[in-house]
């Protein structure tokens, strides 16, 4: 089994810690290790280090290699420009297809949290089996814990097969992020799971899917695969990225493919999409405050206090987020933590791009 960890996201909703030069996946926001390091560590008992690939912005290669000093030269793929997930998946698939067409590839984001790691690895073992049985796509769906409007959903069949006590369902359809009423209907039906963005398939299967459903991308990938290991490789790589459309793997492949299976999972998953979600997963003090750094509070409840160096002192705060990175202090109500994008737009308008 191989792993392709996609580490090209910008993580804007965790600004000001997450910035262009160092997005959230390269930070230790709540523990000793960064999100990227955790994404790799939890795979290592199952997948060998030499079979783990990282794909990220070319400008972040030094950060990746600093955090994963064992990473082989060929195991980092530096994108000259981000073109969404379909091109990233295709490039990894081309590399692995050339040397091991039957090899199963796990596609995983670099910025997710998975608390129940042993169960997660059992699911990957089952996913590997299902993906190896034929031209199958396996996706890991997250059993909803509330009617979220910020995630896409996967509709799955009621019938199932069981592999090693893990249920596997046929996937019927992929749904966009719903409105509140639709999300409640999805969760009440028990036949919908959150789309985690984690997929498994053999290299030859995904290459065939590109050929069938995204021929414009496939033609570029076929040329690149032919150039691998030749003096033309770097040139073809850059030309390919310039020509790639910007499209997600969901739109390019998954909404059109057949033989898609979903494994519903309860693995303590969190995509860490906002400061409020970080508060949810961190340990709390007796007042419900999640604190990283130095904090003294009076009458302060259910807050996230995240400080780099300075002491944060608070009085009379409730359900607030306070983040100090040294050059920026962010303060906002926890229930508005998804609105940071509008703040970043305002910074651009005011010529404060150096803080992005």
C-alpha positions, 0 to 999 in steps of 0.5 A, a space after each residue: 500500500 502507498 500513501 499520498 498526503 496532500 499538503 497544499 492547502 492554505 488553511 486560511 480559516 486558521 489565520 493568523 497562525 496559518 499563513 501563505 508561507 506556512 499554512 496550518 498543516 505545518 504547525 503544531 496547533 495543539 500538540 508537540 507535532 505538526 499536523 503533517 507529522 501526525 498524518 504521516 506518523 499514524 500511517 507508519 505502522 501500516 505503510 513503509 516510509 519509502 511508500 509515503 509521498 507528500 505533494 505540496 507547494 514547491 515553495 514549502 519543500 524546505 518546511 516539509 523536509 525539515 519536518 520529515 527529514 527521512 523523506 526520500 528525494 523522489 517522495 516529495 512532489 512540489 507543485 509550481 502552482 496549486 490546481 486543486 486535488 484532481 491534478 495532485 492525485 493524478 501526478 501521484 498515480 502516474 508515479 506509482 503506476 509506472 512502478 507498481 500498477 496494482 499498488 493501492 494508493 491512499 489519498 489523504 489530506 495533511 491537516 486532519 485529526 484522527 483520534 482513534 488510530 488503531 481503528 483507522 488502520 484497520 479500516 485502511 487494511 479493509 480498504 486495501 482489500 476492497 480496492 485490490 479486488 477489482 477496479 474499485 474506489 474506496 472512500 472513508 466516510 465519517 459517521 455524522 455527529 451533528 447536521 453539519 453544513 460545512 461538509 459534503 456528504 456521501 449517500 450509501 446503500 443500506 446493504 453491506 458487506 463485512 470485512 474483518 468486522 468493518 462494514 463496507 457499503 456501495 456509494 450511491 452519490 456524492 452531495 454538495 455541502 447542504 443547507 441546514 434543513 437538508 443536512 438535518 434530513 441527511 443525518 436523520 436518514 442514517 444513510 449519509 456520511 461526511 465526505 472525509 476526502 480520503 480515498 483508496 484505489 489501485 494506480 491502474 484503476 485511477 489512471 483508467 478513471 482519468 482516461 474515461 472521465 477526465 481525458 484532458 488531464 489523462 493526456 497530460 499525465 500519460 506524457 508525464 509518466 512517459 517522461 519519468 526518469 528522463 532528462 525531460 521530466 522536470 520540463 514536462 512536469 512544469 508544462 503539465 501543471 501550466 496546462 492542468 485545469 483547476 478541478 477537484 477529484 470529486 468533480 473530475 472523477 468521483 461524481 462519474 465513476 462506478 464501483 465506489 464503496 464507502 466505509 462508514 467510520 467513527 474514528 475521532 475525525 476532525 478536519 480542523 477547519 476553524 479555531 472553534 473546531 480546535 477548541 472542540 478537540 483540545 483539553 479544557 480547564 475547569 472553566 471550559 477554556 482551551 489554552 495553549 501558551 500563557 493565560 490568566 483569566 478572571 470570569 473567563 469561560 469556554 474560550 480558546 486562548 492561543 498564544 505564542 510567547 506573550 501572556 494573555 490576560 482576560 476578564 469577563 470573556 465567554 465563548 471567545 477566541 483569542 489568538 496571538 502570533 506575536 505580530 497579530 492578535 485575533 479576537 472574535 466570538 467562537 460562533 463567527 470563526 468561519 468568517 475569517 475569510 472576510 477579514 482577510 479580504 479586508 486586509 487585502 483591501 487595506 494593503 496589509 498583504 504582509 500579514 497574509 
